[in-house]
Amino acid sequence: MIPKDRWGVHETHCCIIDGCKYGDKDCPVVLGLIRQKYFCESCRDDYYYISYGSQEYFDMEDKVWLKIDKKIKKVKNETRIKKLNRILK
């Protein structure tokens, strides 16, 4: 597991949807342990063409954050299920 004092770099560069920028399998963002602070380049590509500050821009940003939060919930649920399966074995 990546030490907590190195989580900050993952929090600012990695994406729960598009993965760890550094290729770490135990990335705290990908594992759903922390929420990323920013969109990755791939997520931002979804709306780069929209004028910054427009209502459409902020609506698209909200959609991306909802997508990220949905993925976080899914990862956390999968982690709980794995833990339960290990206990029940």
C-alpha positions as CSV (number, residue, x, y, z in Angstrom):
1,M,0.0,0.0,0.0
2,I,1.2,3.5,-0.9
3,P,2.1,5.4,2.3
4,K,-0.4,8.1,3.2
5,D,2.2,10.8,3.0
6,R,2.4,10.1,-0.8
7,W,-1.4,10.1,-1.4
8,G,-1.4,13.8,-2.2
9,V,0.3,13.4,-5.5
10,H,-2.3,10.8,-6.5
11,E,-5.1,13.0,-5.3
12,T,-4.1,15.7,-7.6
13,H,-3.1,13.7,-10.7
14,C,-5.0,10.4,-10.8
15,C,-8.6,9.5,-11.8
16,I,-10.9,6.8,-10.5
17,I,-12.4,6.4,-14.0
18,D,-9.2,6.6,-16.1
19,G,-6.8,5.2,-13.6
20,C,-3.5,6.0,-11.9
21,K,-1.2,8.4,-13.7
22,Y,1.7,6.5,-12.3
23,G,0.5,3.0,-13.0
24,D,0.3,2.0,-9.3
25,K,-2.1,-0.9,-8.7
26,D,-2.7,0.4,-5.1
27,C,-3.5,4.0,-6.0
28,P,-5.7,5.4,-3.3
29,V,-7.8,7.3,-5.9
30,V,-8.4,4.2,-8.0
31,L,-9.2,2.1,-4.8
32,G,-11.8,4.7,-3.7
33,L,-9.9,5.6,-0.5
34,I,-9.7,9.3,-1.4
35,R,-11.5,11.5,-3.9
36,Q,-9.5,13.1,-6.7
37,K,-9.2,16.9,-6.5
38,Y,-9.3,17.6,-10.3
39,F,-10.4,16.0,-13.5
40,C,-7.8,14.1,-15.5
41,E,-7.1,15.2,-19.0
42,S,-9.3,12.5,-20.4
43,C,-12.3,13.6,-18.3
44,R,-11.8,17.2,-19.2
45,D,-11.7,16.3,-22.9
46,D,-15.4,15.6,-22.7
47,Y,-16.1,19.4,-22.5
48,Y,-12.9,21.2,-23.5
49,Y,-14.7,22.8,-26.4
50,I,-17.3,24.6,-24.2
51,S,-16.6,28.2,-23.3
52,Y,-15.2,28.4,-19.8
53,G,-17.6,30.0,-17.4
54,S,-20.7,29.3,-19.4
55,Q,-23.7,27.5,-17.9
56,E,-23.1,24.6,-20.3
57,Y,-19.5,24.4,-19.0
58,F,-20.6,24.1,-15.4
59,D,-23.4,21.7,-16.2
60,M,-20.8,19.4,-18.0
61,E,-18.5,19.7,-15.0
62,D,-21.3,18.6,-12.7
63,K,-22.0,15.6,-14.9
64,V,-18.3,14.6,-14.7
65,W,-18.3,14.9,-10.9
66,L,-21.5,12.8,-10.7
67,K,-19.8,10.2,-12.9
68,I,-16.7,10.2,-10.6
69,D,-18.8,9.9,-7.4
70,K,-20.8,7.1,-8.9
71,K,-17.6,5.2,-9.7
72,I,-16.3,5.8,-6.1
73,K,-19.5,4.3,-4.7
74,K,-19.2,1.3,-7.0
75,V,-15.5,0.7,-6.0
76,K,-16.3,1.0,-2.3
77,N,-19.2,-1.5,-2.7
78,E,-17.0,-4.0,-4.6
79,T,-14.3,-3.6,-1.9
80,R,-16.9,-4.4,0.9
81,I,-18.1,-7.5,-1.1
82,K,-14.5,-8.8,-1.5
83,K,-13.9,-8.3,2.3
84,L,-17.2,-10.2,3.1
85,N,-16.3,-13.0,0.8
86,R,-12.9,-13.4,2.5
87,I,-14.5,-13.5,5.9
88,L,-17.1,-16.1,4.8
89,K,-14.6,-18.4,3.2
